[in-house]
Amino acid sequence: MKETFYVTTPIYYVNAEPHIGHAYSTILADFMNRFHIMLGHDSFFLTGTDEHGDKIVAAAAANNSSPREYTDTVSGKFRAAWDRIGIEYSDFIRTTEERHIKIVQQILQKVYDNGDIYFGSYGGNYCVGCERFLTEKEIINGKCPEHNREPQYIEEKNYFFKMSKYQQWLADYINANPDFIRPERYRNEVLSMLKGESLEDLCISRPVSRLTWGIPLPFDKNFVTYVWFDALINYVSAIGYPDGESFKKYWPAVQHIIAKDILKPHGVFWPTMLKSAGIEPYRNLNVHGYWNMDESKMSKSLGNVVTPDDLVAKYGNDQMRYFFLREMTFGLDAKFSEDVIVDRINYDLANDLGNLINRTFNMNNRFSGGLIPEFGKDNPGRDELLAGFKKAVDGYIDHCSKFQTSIGIEKLWEFVRSLNKYVDEHKPWQLAKENDTGRLASVLRNLLESIYSVTVLLSPVLITLAPRIIKALGSTAPADTSSLLKLDNLKPGLKTGDLGILFPRIEKAKAEDKKPDAAPKKQEEKKEPVPGLIDISDFGKVDIRVAKVLEAERVEGSDKLLYLKVDSGYDQRYIVAGIAQHYAPEDVRDKKILLVANLKPAKIFGKESNGMLLAAKTGPKDRPVVIFADENIQPGARLG
């Protein structure tokens, strides 16, 4: 019997159109779904839209439409956005669907019959953005910190859920199941909510006299269900609670994905609701951070929203997915920057993976007629490759299984970088020149097999390009991924296809030239002992990496210059360094240096220099002293 996996996105509120905050959660869920299918599991992926409440009525009125028309339109935009970026969900639930309404009313009645819903009066500070009452602790400087607005004091009679009844149970359950909410920082945050003072009971209704756009309470038609006791139930209504086959199969093996702003509803409201209804709690709540722009959360209210369509049009779908999954450390906030997107595309995808694939296919075309070769009797570096790949796969699967995609992908990328080094170490072009056909065939086959296995593992990330690469190798994805560890899956004699450039490099946008006003000559000549201060963003523009010097020689006709071939961790390049008067070539060969990697190429003494070596100037004659890096630091490590 297959292992089951059930993953959900947050239930997206339709008071705004989809932006990259929504896209990240959805892409992460899509990755996890594809990842588990790749591992041979029976996986179900749910997403959808939350469509009731005051904000919907207000948004509809602002758009001169009815709530039904408005929700149909915006929910359709979410569905269309996910379709455009290739999201393969199993189901898309809308909270206005009859199948959902029926289950909400059924669970409400059950909780009411259990004595956990009562009628009472309440006055408190209500945040329209959060759509809930805030405690005094949650209000900072008189405002909701999440929406930066003052809450409204509201007093009225409504129905309440006895959430406080389950406070101790929930605290005990979380302590007994430390992986219930992850990462740990958010588990601790929920536990802090449950300590000390009693939880306030949850207001779950609104009078029809004030709000009609909602699900009627089954035990009082004068009230509608409000927000969270409606929205959260989508996770079980979509899979046929209580008797549906999908519910029996996938619940409670569910993995919820949410952003940290809705931690309390999912970490406190939802499990207590489930407990009251007699439903087993979910398996895990996986909480991610925000995408920040200039240190502020991305949101419509702040006017800094970027849409997934914008990014796909500019960079490509696979590139966007890679950036999201690689850049954000799970549980922490991440900075959204188009410069970083470009760096990920250029360094990781173009230089590391794309360069590996292109040079391997080109060498195979040149030396093997484009045919997948048989392994030769002599197979150099085979054992090291197998060991390195197994280590990479173990790390990739382990971390990605825990939603740590950034770390998981990096483990796989360490192997990708090692393959580029494998090419340089075994020099297929040299083997061809020496007519060492057996070793040449083995080296090429090892590279093609490695590319195939890595690509299969990356197929949940690179949903468009991975199938192209696999097809170009004359193969398909295996039914059992364990076979990848053999690095022996391709059929010798098949002709490889033409892939072209998979990841074109992208030039960063150039800042406008700024011409300072002319200063008096006297001031121009004055030297400042200390440079002017720079902003952290200015420093962030400089890409300083550890690089290893592979070759060094003097530049003919110059007594000051050395010509160095360096391994930057993601490519090999040549730089010109003005250190020849103080360093012989053998003094720097095989040493680790600091390289400014994103310096504009320049011609120096007829040699193209693609970067700059860092050295300190010392003494009365500004003698350059090369700054060597610790030998334990690998090429490609970035300073910052």
matplotlib code that plots the C-alpha trace (Angstrom):
import matplotlib.pyplot as plt

x = [0.0, 1.3, 2.2, -0.4, 0.4, -2.1, -0.9, -2.9, -2.3, -4.0, -7.5, -7.0, -9.2, -10.7, -10.6, -7.5, -5.9, -3.1, 0.4, 3.8, 3.0, 0.1, 2.3, 5.1, 2.7, 1.1, 4.4, 5.7, 2.6, 2.8, 6.5, 5.7, 2.9, 5.1, 8.0, 5.9, 4.5, 8.0, 8.8, 5.9, 3.4, -0.3, -0.6, -3.5, -3.1, -5.8, -6.0, -9.0, -10.6, -12.3, -15.3, -17.5, -17.3, -17.5, -14.4, -15.9, -19.1, -17.0, -14.8, -17.8, -19.4, -16.2, -16.2, -19.9, -20.9, -22.7, -20.7, -21.5, -20.3, -17.2, -16.2, -16.8, -14.5, -11.6, -11.7, -11.5, -8.4, -6.7, -7.6, -6.3, -3.1, -2.3, -3.1, -0.8, 2.2, 1.5, 0.1, -1.2, -3.7, -6.0, -8.9, -9.8, -12.4, -14.6, -16.3, -19.4, -19.9, -22.8, -20.5, -18.6, -21.7, -23.2, -20.2, -19.8, -23.3, -22.9, -19.8, -21.4, -24.4, -22.1, -20.1, -23.3, -24.8, -21.6, -22.3, -19.3, -21.2, -23.2, -25.0, -23.6, -22.5, -19.1, -17.3, -13.8, -11.3, -12.0, -9.5, -11.2, -8.1, -7.6, -11.4, -11.2, -11.1, -7.6, -6.4, -4.7, -1.3, -1.8, -2.4, 0.9, 0.8, -2.9, -2.8, -2.9, 0.7, -0.3, -2.4, -1.0, -4.5, -6.5, -9.0, -12.7, -14.5, -17.5, -20.1, -22.9, -24.6, -23.3, -22.5, -19.2, -17.1, -15.8, -12.2, -10.9, -12.3, -9.5, -6.6, -4.9, -5.6, -3.9, -0.9, -0.4, -0.9, 1.7, 4.2, 3.6, 3.9, 6.8, 6.7, 3.0, 3.8, 7.1, 9.6, 10.2, 10.0, 6.3, 5.5, 7.0, 4.9, 1.7, 2.7, 3.2, -0.4, -1.6, 0.4, -0.8, -4.1, -7.1, -7.9, -10.8, -13.7, -14.1, -16.9, -18.2, -21.2, -22.7, -26.4, -28.1, -29.3, -25.8, -24.3, -26.2, -23.2, -22.3, -23.4, -26.5, -26.1, -28.0, -29.4, -30.3, -31.1, -30.9, -27.1, -24.4, -21.2, -18.2, -14.8, -12.7, -15.4, -16.3, -12.9, -10.9, -13.3, -12.4, -9.5, -12.0, -15.0, -13.0, -12.1, -15.6, -15.8, -17.0, -17.6, -15.9, -13.2, -10.7, -11.3, -10.7, -7.5, -5.9, -7.0, -5.2, -2.0, -2.3, 0.4, -1.0, 1.2, 0.5, 2.3, 3.0, 0.3, -2.4, -0.6, -3.2, -6.2, -4.4, -2.4, -5.1, -8.6, -8.4, -7.1, -9.5, -12.4, -11.3, -11.1, -14.6, -16.0, -14.3, -12.0, -8.3, -5.9, -3.9, -0.4, 1.7, 1.3, 4.2, 4.7, 6.8, 7.9, 7.2, 8.7, 9.9, 10.6, 12.9, 12.4, 8.6, 6.0, 4.6, 1.0, -1.7, -2.3, 1.4, 1.3, 4.4, 2.7, 4.5, 2.4, 3.6, 2.6, 5.1, 7.9, 7.1, 6.9, 10.3, 12.3, 10.4, 8.3, 11.0, 13.3, 10.7, 10.0, 13.7, 14.1, 11.2, 12.1, 15.9, 15.9, 13.6, 14.9, 11.8, 10.3, 12.3, 11.5, 13.2, 14.1, 12.5, 15.0, 15.1, 18.9, 18.8, 16.5, 19.0, 21.9, 20.1, 19.4, 22.9, 25.0, 22.9, 20.9, 23.1, 26.6, 26.2, 23.5, 23.1, 26.8, 27.2, 24.4, 25.5, 29.2, 28.4, 26.0, 28.5, 31.3, 29.2, 28.2, 31.8, 33.4, 30.6, 28.6, 25.7, 25.2, 25.0, 28.2, 28.8, 30.9, 34.5, 36.6, 38.4, 35.9, 37.8, 36.2, 33.1, 33.1, 33.5, 30.6, 28.3, 29.2, 28.8, 25.4, 24.1, 25.0, 23.3, 20.1, 19.9, 20.2, 17.8, 15.0, 15.5, 15.3, 12.6, 10.5, 10.6, 9.7, 13.3, 13.5, 16.3, 18.7, 17.5, 18.2, 21.6, 22.5, 21.7, 23.6, 26.8, 26.7, 26.0, 29.1, 31.2, 30.2, 31.6, 34.8, 34.7, 34.8, 37.8, 39.6, 39.2, 39.4, 37.4, 39.0, 42.4, 41.3, 40.0, 43.3, 45.2, 42.7, 41.9, 38.4, 37.6, 38.2, 36.5, 33.4, 33.1, 33.6, 30.9, 28.5, 29.0, 28.2, 25.1, 23.8, 24.4, 22.6, 19.6, 19.4, 19.8, 17.1, 14.6, 15.1, 14.7, 11.5, 9.3, 11.2, 11.9, 8.5, 9.0, 12.6, 13.2, 10.9, 12.8, 16.2, 15.0, 13.5, 16.7, 18.5, 16.1, 14.5, 11.5, 11.3, 11.6, 8.8, 11.2, 13.6, 15.9, 17.2, 18.7, 21.4, 23.0, 23.8, 23.1, 19.7, 20.3, 20.3, 23.6, 23.4, 20.5, 21.1, 20.8, 18.5, 19.3, 18.5, 20.0, 20.6, 18.4, 19.0, 20.1, 22.1, 20.3, 22.0, 21.1, 19.3, 21.8, 21.2, 21.0, 24.2, 24.5, 26.7, 27.7, 27.9, 31.3, 33.1, 35.7, 39.2, 40.6, 38.1, 38.7, 42.4, 41.8, 42.1, 39.7, 41.5, 38.4, 36.0, 32.4, 29.9, 27.8, 24.4, 24.1, 22.4, 25.5, 27.6, 25.1, 25.8, 29.4, 29.6, 32.7, 33.4, 36.1, 37.9, 40.8, 43.7, 44.1, 46.8, 49.0, 51.4, 53.1, 51.6, 54.1, 55.3, 54.4, 56.4, 53.3, 50.6, 49.8, 47.2, 45.2, 42.7, 40.4, 37.6, 34.8, 32.7, 30.2, 32.6, 36.2, 37.4, 40.5, 41.5, 44.4, 46.0, 48.7, 50.7, 53.6, 56.3, 55.6, 54.2, 55.6, 53.0, 53.9, 53.1, 49.4, 48.9, 46.4, 45.7, 42.2, 41.7, 38.8, 37.3, 35.0, 32.9, 30.4, 32.9, 32.3, 34.9, 37.8, 40.7, 44.1, 47.3, 45.3, 43.9, 40.2, 39.8, 36.5, 36.8, 39.2, 41.4, 41.3, 44.5, 45.4, 47.7, 50.4, 53.6, 54.8, 54.7, 51.2, 52.6, 49.8, 49.3, 46.9, 44.1, 44.1, 41.1, 41.1, 41.7, 38.6, 36.3, 35.1, 35.2, 31.9, 31.4, 30.0, 31.2, 28.6]
y = [0.0, 3.4, 6.0, 8.8, 12.5, 15.4, 19.0, 22.2, 25.9, 28.5, 29.2, 32.4, 35.4, 36.9, 40.6, 40.9, 39.4, 36.8, 38.2, 36.4, 35.9, 33.7, 32.2, 31.2, 29.2, 27.6, 26.8, 25.2, 23.1, 22.1, 21.2, 19.0, 17.3, 16.6, 15.6, 12.9, 11.7, 11.4, 9.2, 6.9, 8.2, 8.7, 12.5, 14.9, 18.7, 21.1, 24.9, 27.2, 30.5, 31.9, 33.9, 35.1, 38.0, 41.8, 42.5, 40.7, 42.7, 45.9, 44.9, 43.9, 47.3, 49.1, 47.2, 47.9, 44.3, 41.8, 39.5, 36.5, 38.3, 39.6, 36.3, 34.4, 36.9, 37.0, 33.2, 32.7, 34.9, 32.7, 29.6, 31.1, 32.3, 28.9, 27.3, 29.8, 28.8, 25.1, 24.3, 20.8, 20.8, 17.8, 20.0, 23.7, 24.4, 27.5, 28.2, 29.3, 25.8, 23.7, 20.8, 23.1, 24.8, 21.4, 20.2, 23.6, 23.4, 19.7, 20.4, 23.5, 21.4, 18.7, 21.3, 22.9, 19.6, 18.9, 22.1, 24.0, 26.9, 29.4, 32.7, 35.8, 39.4, 40.7, 44.0, 44.2, 45.6, 44.2, 44.2, 44.2, 43.0, 40.0, 39.6, 38.8, 40.4, 41.3, 40.9, 43.8, 42.0, 41.9, 45.6, 47.6, 51.4, 51.3, 49.5, 46.0, 45.3, 43.1, 45.7, 49.0, 50.3, 51.0, 48.3, 49.1, 48.7, 46.5, 45.3, 43.0, 39.7, 36.7, 33.0, 31.9, 28.8, 27.6, 27.6, 28.1, 24.7, 23.1, 25.4, 22.9, 20.0, 21.8, 22.8, 19.2, 17.9, 20.3, 19.3, 15.6, 16.1, 18.6, 18.3, 19.3, 23.0, 23.7, 25.2, 25.3, 29.1, 29.0, 26.0, 28.1, 31.1, 29.1, 27.6, 31.2, 32.0, 29.1, 30.0, 32.1, 33.9, 31.9, 31.9, 34.0, 32.2, 32.7, 34.7, 32.7, 34.5, 37.8, 38.8, 38.6, 42.1, 43.3, 40.7, 38.3, 37.1, 34.0, 30.5, 30.4, 28.8, 25.5, 26.2, 29.9, 31.3, 34.8, 34.5, 33.5, 31.8, 34.1, 33.7, 31.1, 28.6, 28.6, 28.9, 26.4, 23.6, 23.6, 21.3, 18.5, 19.5, 19.2, 15.6, 14.4, 14.5, 12.4, 9.3, 10.1, 7.7, 10.6, 11.7, 8.1, 7.9, 11.3, 12.5, 13.1, 12.7, 16.3, 19.0, 22.5, 25.3, 28.8, 32.2, 33.3, 36.0, 33.3, 31.2, 31.8, 30.7, 27.6, 26.8, 27.5, 27.9, 25.0, 22.2, 23.1, 23.1, 19.6, 18.4, 19.6, 18.0, 14.7, 14.9, 13.8, 16.7, 17.4, 15.9, 19.1, 22.9, 24.2, 28.0, 30.1, 33.8, 36.8, 38.0, 41.5, 44.4, 47.1, 45.4, 45.6, 42.9, 42.7, 43.6, 45.3, 47.9, 49.0, 49.2, 47.0, 43.9, 41.9, 39.3, 35.9, 36.8, 39.7, 37.4, 34.6, 37.2, 38.6, 35.5, 32.3, 29.9, 27.4, 30.3, 31.8, 28.5, 27.9, 31.3, 30.9, 27.3, 28.0, 31.5, 31.4, 29.5, 27.8, 29.6, 32.8, 36.0, 36.5, 39.5, 39.8, 41.3, 41.1, 41.3, 38.1, 36.5, 37.4, 36.0, 32.8, 32.4, 33.4, 31.6, 28.5, 27.8, 29.2, 28.7, 25.6, 23.4, 24.9, 25.0, 21.4, 20.2, 22.2, 21.3, 17.6, 17.4, 19.2, 16.9, 13.9, 15.2, 15.8, 12.7, 10.1, 11.2, 12.2, 8.6, 7.5, 5.5, 2.2, 2.3, 1.6, -0.9, 1.9, 4.2, 7.0, 8.6, 6.3, 5.4, 9.0, 10.1, 7.4, 8.3, 12.0, 11.5, 9.3, 12.0, 14.6, 12.6, 11.7, 15.4, 16.5, 14.0, 14.5, 18.3, 18.6, 16.1, 18.6, 21.6, 22.8, 23.2, 25.8, 23.4, 20.4, 22.0, 23.2, 19.6, 18.6, 21.6, 20.6, 17.5, 19.6, 21.7, 18.6, 17.4, 20.6, 19.9, 16.2, 17.5, 19.7, 17.0, 14.2, 16.5, 14.6, 16.7, 15.5, 11.8, 12.2, 13.8, 10.8, 8.4, 6.9, 5.8, 3.6, 6.3, 8.9, 6.8, 6.2, 9.9, 10.9, 8.2, 9.2, 12.8, 11.9, 9.5, 12.1, 14.8, 12.4, 11.5, 15.1, 16.2, 13.6, 14.8, 18.4, 17.7, 19.0, 22.3, 22.7, 21.5, 22.7, 22.1, 18.8, 16.8, 18.3, 17.3, 13.8, 13.4, 14.6, 11.8, 9.3, 8.4, 8.9, 9.4, 6.1, 4.5, 3.9, 6.8, 4.4, 3.3, 6.7, 5.9, 3.5, 6.2, 3.5, 4.2, 5.3, 3.1, 3.0, 3.8, 6.2, 9.6, 12.6, 15.4, 19.1, 21.3, 24.6, 27.2, 26.2, 29.1, 32.3, 34.6, 37.8, 41.3, 43.2, 46.5, 49.4, 52.2, 55.7, 57.5, 60.2, 63.2, 65.1, 68.8, 70.2, 71.2, 73.9, 72.8, 73.1, 70.6, 68.3, 68.1, 67.4, 63.7, 62.2, 59.9, 57.8, 56.9, 58.2, 55.9, 53.6, 52.0, 48.3, 48.1, 49.5, 46.8, 44.1, 45.0, 43.7, 39.9, 38.7, 35.0, 32.6, 31.3, 28.9, 29.8, 26.9, 28.4, 31.5, 33.0, 36.4, 38.6, 39.0, 42.6, 43.6, 43.3, 44.1, 41.7, 38.0, 36.2, 33.9, 31.1, 30.7, 28.4, 30.6, 27.7, 28.2, 28.7, 29.0, 32.4, 34.4, 37.6, 40.0, 40.9, 43.7, 41.7, 40.3, 42.6, 40.9, 37.5, 34.8, 32.6, 29.7, 31.9, 32.0, 28.8, 26.4, 29.1, 30.4, 34.1, 36.6, 37.4, 40.3, 38.1, 40.6, 43.2, 44.3, 42.5, 44.7, 44.4, 44.7, 44.4, 42.5, 40.1, 40.0, 40.1, 38.8, 39.9, 41.3, 39.8, 41.5, 42.7, 45.0, 48.0, 48.4, 50.4, 53.7, 52.4, 50.7, 47.2, 44.8, 41.9, 39.3, 38.2, 34.5, 32.5, 29.6, 26.3, 24.8, 27.3, 25.9, 27.9, 29.8, 30.7, 34.2, 36.9, 39.1]
z = [0.0, -1.0, 1.7, 1.7, 1.7, 1.9, 1.5, 1.7, 1.0, 3.1, 2.0, 0.2, 0.9, -2.2, -1.1, -3.3, -6.4, -6.2, -5.6, -5.0, -1.3, -2.4, -5.2, -2.8, -0.6, -3.6, -5.4, -2.1, -1.9, -5.5, -5.1, -2.0, -4.0, -7.0, -4.7, -2.9, -6.2, -7.5, -4.4, -5.3, -2.7, -3.0, -2.8, -2.6, -3.0, -2.0, -2.6, -2.8, -1.9, 1.3, 0.2, 3.1, 5.5, 5.9, 3.8, 0.8, 1.0, 1.2, -1.7, -3.8, -3.2, -4.1, -7.4, -8.1, -8.0, -5.8, -3.4, -5.6, -8.8, -7.0, -5.5, -8.8, -10.5, -8.0, -7.3, -11.0, -11.1, -8.5, -10.4, -13.7, -12.1, -10.8, -14.1, -15.9, -13.7, -14.0, -10.5, -10.5, -7.6, -6.9, -5.9, -5.7, -3.0, -2.7, 0.6, -1.3, -2.7, -1.4, -0.5, 1.9, 3.3, 4.1, 6.1, 7.9, 9.2, 10.1, 12.2, 13.8, 14.9, 16.3, 18.3, 19.5, 20.6, 22.5, 24.6, 23.2, 21.6, 23.6, 23.1, 24.9, 24.7, 23.9, 23.6, 22.3, 19.9, 16.5, 13.6, 10.2, 8.5, 10.8, 11.0, 14.7, 18.1, 19.4, 22.9, 24.7, 24.3, 20.5, 20.2, 19.8, 20.1, 19.8, 16.4, 15.0, 14.1, 11.2, 9.4, 11.0, 11.8, 14.9, 15.8, 16.1, 19.4, 18.8, 21.2, 20.3, 21.0, 19.2, 19.4, 20.9, 20.7, 24.1, 23.0, 26.5, 27.4, 25.3, 26.2, 28.5, 26.1, 23.3, 25.3, 26.4, 22.9, 21.4, 24.2, 23.6, 19.8, 19.4, 15.6, 15.5, 14.6, 12.8, 12.8, 16.5, 16.8, 15.9, 18.1, 21.0, 19.9, 20.1, 23.5, 24.8, 23.7, 25.8, 29.0, 31.8, 31.1, 29.8, 26.1, 25.2, 23.7, 19.9, 18.5, 15.5, 14.3, 13.0, 13.1, 9.7, 10.4, 9.9, 7.6, 5.2, 3.2, 5.1, 6.0, 8.2, 11.6, 11.6, 15.1, 14.6, 11.2, 12.5, 12.5, 9.9, 10.6, 10.6, 9.0, 10.8, 11.8, 8.1, 6.3, 8.3, 7.7, 4.0, 4.8, 5.7, 3.6, 0.3, 1.0, 2.0, 5.8, 7.5, 5.3, 2.0, 0.8, 0.4, 4.0, 5.2, 3.0, 3.6, 7.1, 9.4, 7.3, 6.3, 6.0, 6.3, 4.8, 6.0, 6.4, 9.9, 10.0, 10.3, 12.9, 15.7, 13.7, 12.4, 15.5, 18.2, 16.6, 14.2, 16.5, 19.3, 16.7, 15.6, 19.2, 19.9, 16.7, 17.6, 14.6, 15.0, 14.7, 11.6, 11.2, 10.9, 10.6, 8.5, 8.9, 6.6, 6.8, 4.7, 1.5, 2.4, 0.1, 1.7, 5.1, 4.9, 4.3, 0.8, 0.8, -1.2, 1.5, 1.3, -2.5, -3.0, -4.5, -7.2, -9.2, -10.3, -13.9, -13.7, -12.7, -15.2, -18.1, -17.1, -16.0, -16.9, -14.8, -13.8, -12.9, -10.6, -8.9, -8.4, -6.8, -4.4, -3.3, -3.1, -1.6, 1.4, 4.5, 5.8, 8.8, 8.3, 6.3, 3.0, 1.0, -2.3, -4.8, -8.5, -8.3, -6.2, -8.8, -11.5, -9.4, -8.8, -12.5, -13.6, -11.0, -10.0, -13.2, -16.0, -14.6, -12.5, -14.0, -17.5, -18.1, -17.0, -19.3, -22.3, -22.1, -21.5, -24.4, -26.6, -25.6, -26.2, -29.6, -30.4, -29.0, -29.2, -32.2, -29.9, -28.8, -25.2, -24.8, -23.0, -19.8, -20.5, -18.6, -16.8, -15.0, -13.3, -10.2, -10.4, -6.7, -5.6, -7.9, -6.4, -2.9, -3.5, -5.2, -2.5, 0.1, -2.0, -2.5, 1.2, 2.1, -0.6, 0.4, 4.2, 4.1, 1.5, 3.4, 6.3, 3.9, 4.1, 0.3, 0.4, 2.3, 0.3, -3.1, -1.9, -1.0, -4.6, -5.9, -4.1, -6.3, -9.4, -8.7, -8.1, -11.6, -13.1, -11.2, -12.4, -16.0, -15.3, -13.4, -16.0, -19.1, -21.8, -24.5, -23.3, -23.3, -26.8, -27.9, -26.3, -27.9, -24.5, -25.7, -22.8, -20.1, -22.3, -22.7, -19.0, -18.2, -20.6, -19.5, -15.8, -16.7, -18.7, -16.0, -13.3, -15.3, -15.7, -12.0, -10.9, -13.4, -12.2, -8.6, -9.8, -11.7, -8.9, -9.2, -12.9, -14.2, -17.8, -18.4, -16.5, -18.9, -21.8, -20.4, -19.6, -23.1, -24.7, -22.9, -24.5, -21.2, -18.9, -15.2, -13.3, -11.4, -8.5, -7.7, -5.8, -9.2, -9.6, -7.0, -9.4, -12.0, -14.6, -16.1, -19.7, -22.8, -24.6, -28.3, -28.1, -29.7, -27.4, -28.4, -28.9, -25.9, -26.9, -24.1, -21.2, -18.9, -20.8, -18.6, -17.7, -17.6, -14.5, -14.9, -14.9, -12.6, -14.1, -14.3, -11.7, -12.4, -9.3, -9.4, -9.9, -6.7, -6.2, -7.4, -3.9, -2.6, -5.5, -4.7, -1.0, -0.1, 2.4, 4.8, 5.2, 2.4, 2.6, 4.3, 2.2, 2.6, 3.2, -0.2, -1.8, -0.2, -1.3, -4.9, -4.6, -5.0, -3.2, -3.4, -2.4, -5.5, -6.1, -8.3, -10.8, -13.1, -12.9, -15.4, -16.1, -18.7, -21.5, -21.8, -18.3, -15.1, -12.9, -14.0, -13.4, -15.5, -13.3, -14.1, -11.1, -10.0, -8.6, -7.5, -10.3, -13.3, -14.3, -15.5, -16.1, -14.2, -14.4, -11.1, -10.6, -8.1, -10.2, -8.6, -5.2, -6.0, -8.4, -10.1, -7.8, -4.8, -5.6, -7.6, -5.7, -3.1, -2.1, -2.9, -2.5, -5.9, -6.8, -9.1, -10.6, -11.9, -15.4, -17.8, -18.9, -21.3, -19.6, -21.6, -24.3, -21.8, -20.8, -17.0, -15.5, -11.9, -9.5, -6.8, -3.4, -1.8, 1.0, 0.3, 3.0, 3.5, 2.1, -1.5, -1.1, -1.6, -2.4, 0.1, -1.3, 1.1, 1.1, 2.3, 4.7, 3.0, 4.6, 2.7, -0.6, -3.8, -4.4, -0.7, -0.7, 1.7, 3.3]

ax = plt.figure().add_subplot(projection="3d")
ax.plot(x, y, z, "-o")
ax.set_aspect("equal")
plt.show()
